[in-house]
Amino acid sequence: MHRIRSEDGTDIRYFRRGHGPAILLIGISQRGHPSPGALREPPIAVLGGGGRASEAIANVRRLIAEGDREGALEFFYGRIAQIPPRSLTAMRALPDWGKQVRAVHTVLRELEAMARYELRPERFRTWSILTLLLLGGDSPPVYRAGIERVQAILPGSAIAVLEGQGHMAMKTAPKLFVREILEFLGEG
């Protein structure tokens, strides 16, 4: 979990990406959280259901088992996260690409968790936390669908569209990304 602290060191805020928003939503709905926070493109609708999820998980698992960790990561980003080829090429050039390849087994774990996750609106009826939902303006439609589902069940949530950015906006436009969060938190 990423944490953002105000300058005085108090008031912990949260930010989650990947499958983390769904896990964070579960935890907060059960325990509560006093501070505003931000979620980036919760993958609520990305896997779809049934066969698509099973096929995606099987492909990533097979590629990892065959020792093709980079192929597994490329399959995940290209076919599941729907990152366009041009953006995927740019991602390969980032300094952390090798680290992502080495950690691709975590992608499999996240896919399995998301395939089992069920967004149940009744869990969030008493939600009272101001929440920013970040969406890349050029992200695939499935992310917009997911973020709209989350906004519909979270009172006090707002969507910020990062124009000209895709799913990986935190890597491709980090200043814009952080500025949106800080403005939402009243610190920008």
C-alpha positions in Angstrom: 0.0 0.0 0.0 1.2 3.5 -0.8 0.7 6.1 1.8 0.7 9.9 1.5 1.2 11.9 4.6 0.4 15.6 5.1 3.3 17.8 5.8 2.8 17.6 9.6 3.1 13.8 9.4 -0.5 13.1 10.3 -3.6 12.1 8.4 -2.5 9.1 6.4 -4.1 8.8 3.0 -4.2 5.8 0.8 -3.5 5.2 -2.9 -3.8 1.8 -4.6 -3.3 0.6 -8.1 -3.6 -2.7 -9.9 -5.8 -5.2 -8.0 -5.0 -3.2 -4.8 -8.1 -1.0 -5.1 -10.4 -4.0 -4.8 -8.5 -5.3 -1.8 -8.4 -1.8 -0.2 -12.1 -1.4 -0.7 -12.8 -4.7 1.1 -10.5 -3.7 4.0 -11.9 -0.2 4.4 -15.5 -1.4 4.1 -14.8 -3.7 7.0 -12.6 -1.5 9.2 -13.2 2.0 8.1 -10.6 4.6 7.3 -10.7 8.3 8.4 -8.9 10.0 5.5 -9.6 10.8 1.9 -7.7 8.6 -0.7 -7.3 7.7 -4.3 -7.8 4.6 -6.4 -6.3 4.2 -9.9 -8.5 2.3 -12.4 -9.7 -0.5 -10.1 -9.8 -3.6 -12.4 -13.3 -4.5 -11.4 -14.5 -5.3 -15.0 -11.2 -6.2 -16.6 -11.3 -10.0 -16.4 -15.0 -10.3 -17.1 -16.1 -13.7 -15.8 -16.0 -17.4 -16.3 -14.0 -18.5 -19.3 -12.1 -15.3 -20.0 -10.7 -15.2 -16.5 -9.9 -18.9 -16.5 -8.2 -18.6 -19.9 -6.2 -15.5 -18.9 -5.0 -17.2 -15.7 -4.1 -20.4 -17.5 -2.0 -18.5 -20.1 -0.1 -16.5 -17.5 0.5 -19.7 -15.4 1.7 -21.6 -18.5 4.1 -19.0 -19.6 5.6 -18.7 -16.1 5.9 -22.5 -15.9 7.7 -22.5 -19.2 10.2 -20.0 -17.9 8.9 -17.2 -20.2 8.4 -14.6 -17.5 8.7 -11.7 -19.9 6.1 -13.4 -22.2 3.8 -13.8 -19.2 4.1 -10.1 -18.3 3.6 -9.1 -22.0 0.5 -11.3 -22.2 -0.8 -9.7 -19.0 -0.2 -6.1 -20.2 -1.2 -6.6 -23.8 -4.2 -9.0 -23.6 -5.6 -8.5 -20.1 -4.7 -5.0 -19.1 -5.2 -4.0 -22.8 -2.1 -1.8 -23.0 -1.6 -0.7 -26.6 1.5 -2.1 -28.4 3.2 1.3 -28.6 2.7 1.9 -24.8 4.0 -1.6 -24.1 7.1 -0.9 -26.1 7.7 2.3 -24.0 7.1 0.3 -20.8 9.8 -2.2 -21.8 12.3 0.7 -21.9 11.5 1.8 -18.4 14.2 1.1 -15.7 11.8 -1.1 -13.7 10.9 -3.5 -16.6 13.4 -6.2 -15.4 12.0 -5.9 -11.8 8.5 -6.3 -13.2 9.5 -9.4 -15.2 11.1 -11.0 -12.1 7.9 -10.3 -10.1 5.5 -11.5 -12.7 4.4 -14.3 -10.3 2.6 -11.6 -8.4 0.5 -10.8 -11.5 -0.8 -14.4 -11.4 -1.7 -14.1 -7.8 -3.5 -10.8 -8.5 -5.4 -12.3 -11.5 -6.6 -15.2 -9.3 -7.7 -12.8 -6.5 -9.6 -10.6 -9.0 -11.3 -13.6 -10.6 -12.7 -14.5 -7.2 -13.6 -10.9 -6.2 -17.3 -9.9 -6.3 -18.1 -6.2 -6.0 -21.1 -6.1 -3.6 -22.6 -2.7 -3.2 -24.1 -3.5 0.2 -20.6 -3.5 1.6 -20.3 0.2 0.9 -23.7 1.6 2.0 -22.1 3.5 4.9 -19.0 4.6 3.0 -18.2 8.2 4.0 -14.7 8.6 2.8 -13.9 11.1 0.1 -12.3 9.0 -2.7 -10.7 10.1 -5.9 -11.0 7.6 -8.8 -8.2 8.1 -11.3 -8.9 7.2 -15.0 -6.6 7.6 -18.0 -8.5 9.4 -20.7 -7.0 7.0 -23.3 -7.5 3.9 -21.1 -9.4 1.0 -22.6 -13.2 1.2 -22.1 -13.2 -1.7 -19.7 -11.4 0.6 -17.1 -14.0 3.3 -17.5 -16.7 0.7 -17.0 -15.0 -0.5 -13.8 -14.4 2.9 -12.4 -18.0 4.0 -13.1 -19.2 0.9 -11.2 -17.1 1.8 -8.3 -18.2 5.4 -8.3 -21.8 4.4 -8.4 -21.4 2.5 -5.1 -19.1 4.9 -3.3 -20.8 8.1 -1.9 -18.4 11.0 -2.0 -16.2 9.6 -4.8 -15.1 11.6 -7.8 -13.5 10.6 -11.1 -10.5 12.5 -12.4 -9.7 11.9 -16.0 -6.1 12.2 -16.9 -6.4 13.4 -20.5 -4.0 11.9 -23.0 -3.0 9.2 -20.7 -3.6 5.5 -20.6 -3.7 2.8 -17.9 0.0 3.4 -17.0 -0.4 7.2 -16.3 1.5 7.0 -13.1 4.6 5.9 -15.2 4.0 8.0 -18.3 2.9 11.2 -16.6 3.9 11.0 -13.0 3.7 14.8 -12.4 0.2 15.0 -13.7 -0.7 11.9 -11.7 0.6 13.3 -8.4 -0.8 16.8 -9.1 -4.3 15.3 -9.5 -4.0 13.5 -6.1 -2.6 16.5 -4.3 -5.3 18.8 -5.7 -7.9 16.3 -4.5 -6.4 16.2 -1.1 -6.3 20.0 -0.9 -2.5 20.1 -1.0 -1.8 21.0 -4.6 
